[in-house]
């Protein structure tokens, strides 16, 4: 690849939600910065019949399998033409767009994961799949990819997110710093406005007035405030390091903002609140946080962000 070009794999299923994922990539990554592969796994039988076959142990031939498969190929072919047109309209050359349709082998998630391991800088999914009643991210395919595809950054696109602002959730960990660096690696000088945000919980849940508190409770509040101030100072240093690393990747530091939020009741809720208030439709989290033994994504904060960010794009990095 040429300098600055990234390999992006967009897994599509023919739905409008996966089409939205294509639109998001076209707007987020300027032409010439990425090579995009539109990838689809096609089944010879409808998933419902495959499930029945697995659970019942009945061996049979689906009479309409050939016609059904031809219909699916026609449908995904039309989708690929439409998706490619979106990318070309955004300035992508024909050489920078690849279309790959493969027969299902080991399972959809496994097949997508196998392709994603081939040196891609991101795997992009629509948050919802073909079913309009079920979040794609709650489905087995996406869950398996999130759980097992830990060495490939995953972008989950929900709704119609704008691409003009990005929020990076920071917690002082190596994982969070890697997430910030990843943004710089992928976007470089094309990076839009960027907010580095750190959220810590405080004592807002305490409803008593200061006069009603015991001496022990007052001491606890004093100690907590001192710790918050210490954490804020430490995060300022982290923000400085992250800003330097981003600048080295070509990001204009004038586009970088930092914010420290304390006294939050819910860290995930505060992240979403700040994103909503500031118009940040892309949220970036590191897969691993301060704990070295627990994946950040599996922690309460990031899983809640995933649940709440239904109309945004969420990048899971690391």
C-alpha positions in Angstrom: 0.0 0.0 0.0 1.0 3.6 -0.5 1.9 5.8 2.4 -1.1 6.6 4.5 -3.4 4.0 2.8 -5.3 1.8 5.2 -7.0 -1.5 4.5 -10.6 -1.4 5.6 -12.9 -4.4 5.6 -16.6 -3.7 5.6 -18.8 -6.7 6.3 -22.1 -6.2 4.6 -25.3 -8.3 4.6 -27.4 -6.3 2.1 -29.3 -4.3 4.7 -29.7 -0.6 4.9 -27.7 -0.6 8.1 -24.7 -2.2 6.4 -25.1 0.4 3.6 -24.9 3.1 6.3 -21.6 1.6 7.4 -20.3 2.0 3.8 -21.5 5.7 3.8 -19.8 6.3 7.1 -16.4 5.0 5.9 -16.7 7.0 2.6 -17.2 10.2 4.7 -14.7 9.4 7.5 -11.8 8.3 5.3 -10.9 10.6 2.4 -10.3 9.0 -1.0 -6.6 8.0 -1.4 -6.3 7.2 2.3 -7.8 3.8 2.3 -8.5 0.7 0.2 -11.9 -0.7 1.0 -13.0 -4.3 0.7 -16.8 -5.0 0.7 -17.2 -8.4 2.1 -20.2 -10.7 2.2 -20.6 -14.3 3.3 -23.4 -16.1 1.4 -25.2 -19.2 2.6 -26.5 -22.0 0.4 -29.5 -22.3 2.7 -31.5 -19.8 4.7 -30.2 -19.5 8.3 -33.6 -20.7 9.6 -33.2 -24.0 7.7 -29.6 -24.4 8.7 -30.6 -24.0 12.4 -33.3 -26.6 12.0 -30.9 -29.0 10.3 -28.4 -28.6 13.1 -30.8 -29.1 15.9 -33.0 -31.8 14.4 -30.3 -34.0 12.9 -32.5 -34.3 9.8 -30.7 -34.6 6.5 -32.7 -33.2 3.6 -32.4 -31.2 0.5 -34.0 -27.8 0.3 -35.9 -28.0 -3.0 -35.6 -24.3 -3.7 -32.0 -23.9 -2.7 -30.6 -23.1 -6.1 -33.3 -20.5 -6.8 -32.8 -19.1 -3.3 -29.1 -18.9 -3.7 -29.4 -17.1 -7.1 -31.8 -14.6 -5.5 -29.3 -13.9 -2.7 -26.5 -13.5 -5.2 -28.6 -11.1 -7.3 -29.6 -9.1 -4.2 -26.0 -8.8 -2.8 -24.7 -8.0 -6.3 -27.1 -5.1 -6.6 -26.1 -4.0 -3.1 -22.4 -4.1 -3.9 -22.9 -1.9 -7.0 -24.8 0.6 -4.9 -22.2 0.6 -2.2 -19.4 0.9 -4.7 -21.1 3.9 -6.2 -21.2 5.6 -2.8 -17.5 5.2 -2.4 -16.8 6.4 -6.0 -18.9 9.4 -5.5 -16.7 10.2 -2.5 -13.7 10.1 -4.8 -12.5 6.5 -4.4 -11.0 5.0 -7.5 -12.1 1.7 -8.9 -8.7 0.2 -7.9 -9.3 1.2 -4.3 -12.5 -0.8 -4.0 -12.7 -4.6 -3.9 -15.8 -6.7 -3.7 -15.5 -10.2 -2.2 -18.5 -12.6 -1.9 -17.7 -16.0 -0.4 -19.6 -19.1 0.2 -20.2 -19.8 3.9 -17.7 -22.4 5.2 -17.1 -22.4 9.0 -19.9 -20.0 10.0 -20.5 -16.4 9.2 -18.6 -14.9 12.1 -15.7 -17.3 11.7 -15.5 -16.5 7.9 -15.6 -12.8 8.6 -13.0 -13.1 11.3 -10.7 -15.2 9.0 -10.8 -12.5 6.4 -10.3 -9.7 8.9 -7.1 -11.3 10.0 -5.5 -10.7 6.6 -3.8 -7.4 7.6 -6.8 -5.1 7.8 -6.7 -1.9 9.8 -10.4 -2.1 10.7 -13.4 -4.3 10.4 -16.6 -2.2 10.0 -20.1 -3.5 10.8 -23.6 -2.1 10.8 -25.1 -2.1 14.2 -28.2 -3.8 13.0 -28.5 -6.5 10.4 -31.2 -7.7 8.1 -33.7 -8.1 10.9 -35.1 -4.7 11.8 -36.2 -6.0 15.2 -32.8 -7.0 16.6 -29.6 -5.1 17.2 -26.9 -6.6 15.1 -24.4 -6.1 17.9 -26.6 -8.3 20.2 -26.6 -11.0 17.5 -24.3 -14.0 17.7 -22.2 -12.9 14.7 -21.1 -9.6 16.1 -20.8 -10.9 19.7 -18.4 -13.6 18.4 -16.3 -11.1 16.5 -16.1 -8.8 19.5 -15.2 -11.6 21.9 -12.6 -13.4 19.7 -11.3 -10.9 17.1 -9.2 -9.0 19.6 -6.3 -8.0 17.4 -8.4 -6.2 14.7 -10.0 -2.8 15.5 -13.8 -3.1 15.2 -16.1 -0.2 14.1 -19.7 -0.7 14.9 -21.9 1.9 13.0 -25.4 2.7 14.3 -27.9 5.1 12.9 -26.6 7.8 10.6 -23.6 9.2 12.5 -21.9 12.4 11.4 -18.1 12.1 10.9 -17.1 15.6 11.9 -16.2 15.0 15.5 -14.6 12.1 17.4 -14.5 11.4 21.2 -11.8 9.2 22.6 -12.5 7.8 26.1 -9.3 8.0 28.1 -8.5 6.4 31.5 -4.7 6.7 31.7 -4.1 3.1 30.6 -1.9 1.8 27.8 -5.1 0.6 26.0 -6.6 4.1 26.0 -3.4 5.6 24.8 -3.2 3.0 22.0 -6.8 3.9 21.0 -5.8 7.6 20.7 -2.8 6.7 18.6 -4.9 4.5 16.4 -7.1 7.4 15.5 -4.0 9.3 14.5 -2.6 6.4 12.5 -5.9 5.9 10.6 -6.9 9.5 10.0 -3.6 11.6 10.2 -4.1 15.1 8.9 -7.6 14.2 7.9 -8.6 13.8 11.6 -11.7 16.0 12.4 -12.3 17.7 15.8 -11.1 15.4 18.5 -12.1 15.3 22.2 -9.9 13.4 24.7 -12.3 12.7 27.6 -11.6 11.3 31.0 -14.5 10.6 33.4 -14.3 9.6 37.0 -17.0 8.9 39.5 -17.5 11.0 42.6 -20.0 11.4 45.4 -22.9 13.0 43.7 -25.1 10.2 45.0 -24.7 11.7 48.5 -27.8 13.8 49.1 -27.1 15.1 52.6 -25.9 18.6 53.2 -22.4 19.1 54.6 -23.8 20.1 58.0 -25.7 16.7 58.2 -22.6 14.7 57.6 -20.6 12.9 60.3 -17.0 13.8 60.9 -16.0 10.5 59.2 -18.1 11.3 56.2 -16.6 14.8 55.9 -13.1 13.3 56.1 -14.1 10.9 53.3 -15.4 13.7 51.1 -12.2 15.7 51.7 -10.0 12.7 50.9 -12.1 12.0 47.7 -11.7 15.6 46.5 -8.0 15.5 47.1 -7.8 12.2 45.1 -9.9 13.7 42.3 -7.5 16.7 42.1 -4.6 14.3 42.0 -6.2 12.3 39.2 -6.9 15.5 37.3 -3.3 16.5 37.4 -2.2 13.0 36.3 -4.7 13.0 33.4 -3.4 16.4 32.2 0.0 14.6 31.7 -1.8 11.8 29.9 -3.6 14.3 27.7 -0.3 16.0 26.9 1.3 12.7 25.9 -1.7 11.7 23.8 -1.7 15.1 22.0 2.0 14.8 21.2 1.5 11.3 19.8 -1.4 12.5 17.7 0.6 15.5 16.4 3.3 13.1 15.4 0.8 11.3 13.3 -0.2 14.5 11.5 -3.2 15.5 13.5 -3.6 19.3 13.8 -3.4 20.0 17.5 -5.8 22.9 17.1 -8.5 20.3 16.5 -7.7 18.5 19.8 -9.7 19.3 23.0 -9.4 17.7 26.4 -11.9 17.4 29.2 -11.8 16.0 32.7 -15.3 15.1 34.2 -15.5 14.3 37.9 -18.4 13.7 40.2 -20.0 11.5 37.6 -22.6 8.9 38.8 -22.1 6.8 35.7 -19.0 6.9 33.6 -20.6 5.4 30.6 -23.6 7.7 30.9 -21.3 10.7 31.2 -19.4 9.6 28.1 -22.6 9.5 26.1 -23.8 12.7 27.6 -20.6 14.5 26.6 -20.9 13.0 23.1 -24.5 14.1 22.8 -23.8 17.6 24.1 -20.8 18.1 21.9 -22.1 16.4 18.7 -19.5 13.6 18.8 -21.0 10.8 16.8 -17.9 8.6 16.9 -16.7 7.2 20.2 -13.4 5.4 20.5 -12.6 3.1 23.4 -9.6 0.9 24.1 -10.4 -2.8 24.5 -8.3 -2.9 27.6 -8.4 -0.4 30.5 -6.4 0.1 33.6 -6.8 -3.5 34.6 -4.3 -5.7 32.8 -6.3 -8.9 33.4 -9.7 -7.6 32.2 -10.6 -6.7 28.7 -11.8 -3.1 28.7 -14.6 -3.9 26.3 -15.9 -6.6 28.8 -15.9 -4.1 31.6 -19.0 -2.3 32.7 -18.1 1.1 31.3 -17.5 0.1 27.7 -20.3 -2.5 27.6 -22.7 0.2 28.8 -21.3 2.6 26.2 -22.1 0.0 23.6 -25.6 -0.3 24.8 -26.2 3.4 24.9 -24.5 4.5 21.7 -27.1 3.0 19.4 -27.1 6.0 17.0 -23.4 6.5 16.9 -20.3 4.8 15.6 -18.2 3.0 18.2 -14.6 2.0 17.6 -13.2 -0.8 19.8 -9.4 -0.7 19.6 -6.7 -3.1 20.9 
